[in-house]
Amino acid sequence: MARVAVLLTCYNHFKYLPAALEGVRRQTFRDFEIVAIDDGSKDDTREWLRQQPDVHCILNETNLGTYATLNVGLTSTSSEFVAVLNDDDLWEPEKLERQVVLLDGNPKVGLVHTGGTFIDGEGIRTEGNPLGFAFPTFETGDILLGLVYENKIIASAALARRSCFDQLGGFNDGYFGSGDWEMWFRIAEAHDVGFVDAPLTHYRVHGANASHKLERIWRDDEKLRMWIADRLTKLTPGRFPEADVQKAQAFNLAALGTVKTLNGNPSGGRGCYAASAKLDPTRWKTYARYLATFLPASSFRKML
């Protein structure tokens, strides 16, 4: 049995798939297996995958979605570590090696991710923040409160212990695009998270990215923010300074207010903003956005 299972998730990105697979084949760490799970592609993906002798192919009969597809992959392997690679992203050759070294040397770490870059459809590095945020980074350690503020782990940059999924369960397939964020949060509740500070993962930004489907993402975000609000009330006392927890709760409530408003519930948004302001009266954006909930929806979106 290989130490690392690479879950290569595929869906209608045949243009990019050969490069993604080549990045796996070029890894300096060699003890891995490649499990490609196709989620109902209509292009040439399935036919091409069947021709790859070093790839174990799983072909979903119907389109299940990202997280159900990852769970199919998880059930197909019992490797010690699990990596995720979306079929349009790329890895540098040392990625797995450096992550495995960190995991082997740090038994408290349940997941390791890497730095990286954004690239365009032609594989050229994109300057700036094409998705509105910089490529995520963290210091190794207890990052749980940091994950309240944003998802700082790109799925294709992650390598996790299989034991984390055995302990905590798989991905929540009720999400469209935020299921990896929820999974990383659950892992961070129970384990430290490691970070390799090197540009070893390249996230491809193109017109077909799921992250461009904003309305579905907003619905996901509302569900996730409500879930995080509940989890923050259950933190072990003393794990973090109370002031830090309160600031995180205030931020999460403000973010929940925003997505409630974006999802057509401005009164619900105002309630969340008001609760956020009580916890952290210094957040001026909370007051501004509270007032903005009285504006037309198009005006509210423009001020974000």
N, C-alpha and C positions, 0 to 999 in steps of 0.2 A: 504493500500500500504506500502510495506517495505521501510525503509529509504535507504538501500543499495541494489543495484542489482549487483550480482556477475556474470560477463560474463565469463563463462567457455568455452574456445575455444578448440575444440577437432579435432584431425586428426591423426589417426593411431598410437596412443600412449596408447593403452589399458593396456599395462604392467604397466604404471605409473598412469593411470586415477583414480583407486580406492583410492590411497594414496592422490592424489590432492583433491578429493572430501571429503575425511575424514578430511583433514586440514580445509576445509570450515566448516564442521559440528561441529568441535571442537572450533569454535570461541567463545570467551567470549562475544562479542557483538552479540546479537541474532536477531536484527531487520533487517534481510536480506532475499532476495530471490535468488535462484540459477537458472540462465538461461544458459543451456548448448547448445551450437551451434556446431553441428557436420558438418564438411566441406567435407563430402563424404568419410568417413573412410571405408576401406575394411577389417578391422579386426573385433573384437567383440564389438567395442565401441558402436555402435548404439543399438544393442540388450540389452547390459548391461544398458545403459542410460534409456531405456524404462522401466526398472524394478525398477528405483529409484523413490519412491513416493514423495520425496521432491524436485524433479528437474523438471523444465519446459524445455522440450526438443524441439529444433528446428533442423530439419534435412534438410540441403541444398540438393536440388535435384542434383546439380552438384558442383564440386569443384570451389569455388569462390575466394579462397585466404584469407590470414589472415585478411586484413583490410576490405574487403567487408563483411566478416563473422562478424567482430566486429560491423560493421554498421547494419547488420541484428539484432544483439543483442540489439543495441541501440534503434532501432525502436520498439522493443518488450516490453520495460519497460519505466516507467516514474518516477522511484525512484529518490530521491534527490541526491544520490551519486552513482557513477558507478565504480566498481572495475573490473580489468582484471585479469584473471588467466589462463595461458596456462596449458594444461592438463598434462604436465610433470613436473611442478613446485610445490613447497610446501609452505604452510604458517604456521607460529607459531600461537598459539591460541589467542594472544593479538593483532594481526596485525590490524584488522579492528577497534577494540576498540580505540587503540591509535591514529589511523588516524582520526577517527570521532571526538575524543576529540580535536585534533588540528584544524580541520576544523571548528568545532563549536565555538572555541575560537578565530578564526582569519578570519573574513569575507573577508579580502583582498586576502586570499589564495584560489586559484582555484583548486590546485592539491597537494596531499601529497604522497610522496613515502617513503620507508623504506630502512634501511640497510639490509644486508643479506650475504649469502655465496653461493659459487658454490658447487654443489654436483655431484657425478657421477651417473651412471646408477643404482647403488645399493643404492643410498641415502646417501653415505658416503661423508663427506666434503672433497673437493679437495683443497689441499694447493697450494699457488701460484696463478697465473693468467692464467687459462687454455684457455681463449679466447683472451689473450693478453692485458687485462686491469683488474684493480682491481674492486671489486664490487662497483658500483657508489655511491657517497655520495655528498651532498650539504648542505650548511647552508640554513635555511629558509629565504626567501626574494626574491629579484629581481635577478633571476639567468639567465636571457636571454643571456648575453654574454658568460656565462659558457657553454651554450648549443651549442655555435658555435664550441667549441673545441672538444666536444664529446657528445654522447647521454648518459647522466648520470642518466637516469631513466629507470630501468628495467620494462618492461610492467607489469609483474606479481606483481611488488611492488607498483603499482600506484592505487590511489583512487582519482577520480576527481568529482567535482560538475557536476551534469547533466546540469546545466545552461551554463557551458562552451561549451558543444557540441551544445546546442540550439543556443548559441550566435555565435559560430565560425564554425559550421558545423562538420560533422563526420570525420572519418579517410579518407585519400586519398587512394583509392583502386588502384591507378596507381603504387603504390610501391610494391615491393616484400618483403623487410625486413626493410625498413627505414620509413615506414608510422607512426610508433609510435613516432619516433624522430621528424618528422615534426609536428605531433599533439601536442606534448609537447612544441615545440617551439611556436606554435600558442597560446597555453594557456599562456606560459610565456610572450608573447608579451603583454597580456592583464591583467595578474594577477601575484601576488606573488606565489611562489611554496614552499610548506612545506616539511620538512624532519624529520622523526622519526629515531633518531640515535640508532638503535637496530637491531640485526640480525633476522628480522621477516619474510624475504622472502628467499627462497632457489631456486636458478636457476640451473636446471639440465643440465649438459653438457654431451651429448652422440652423437653417430655417425650420428643421424638423424636430429640434430639441423639445422634449416634454416640458421643459421649464418655460417655454414661450406660451403655453396654454394657460393664461393667467386666471381665468375664471375658475377652472378646476383646481388650480393651485390655491386660490383664495379659500375655496371650500375646505380643502385639505388643511390649510393653515388654521382655520377656525377650529376644526376638530382637534388638531394637534395642540393649539394653545390652551384649549379647555382641559385637555389631558395633562399638559405640563402644570397648569394651575393646581390640579389635584395632586400631582406628584410632589410639588414643592411643599405642600402641607404635611407630607409624610417623611420629610428628611429626618435623619437621625439627629437628635439635639446635639449641638456642639460640633457637628461635622464642619460647618462653616460659621464665620462670624455672623451674628444675627443681623447686623446692618447690611451685610452683603446679600443675605437671603432676602431681606425686605426690598432691596433695590432690584434684585432679580424678579421678585414677585410683581413689583410695580411696573417694570419693563414688560413683563409678560402680559399683564392686564392691559397695558397701553397697546401692545401689539394685537391683542384680542379685540380691543375696541376698534382698531383700524380695520381688521378683516371682517368684523361684524358689519361695519359701515359699508365696506366694499361689497359685501354680500347682500346689501339691501336692507339692513337692520340698523339704521342710525340711532334709534332710541336705545337699543342694546349696546351700541358702541358708546353712547354717552354714559351709560351705567358703568361700563368697564373703565372709561377714562376717569370718571369720578372716583372710583375705587383705587385706581392707580395713583391719583393725586394725593389721596389720604396717606398712602404708604410712602410716597416720595414727592413732597411738595416742590422740590427743586427742578423737576422736569418741565421746562417751559413748553416743550413740544406737546405735552399732554393737554395743556390748557388751549393751545392753538388748535389742536385737532378736535378737541371737544366742541369748540365754537364752529369749526368747519363742518361738523356733522349736520348743521342747520342749512348748509349750502346744497345746491343741486349735486347729484352724484358725480357728474362730469367735473365740476369745480373741485370737489373733494379729492378726486383722483389726481388732478393736476398739481395740487399742493404737496403731494407725497414725495 
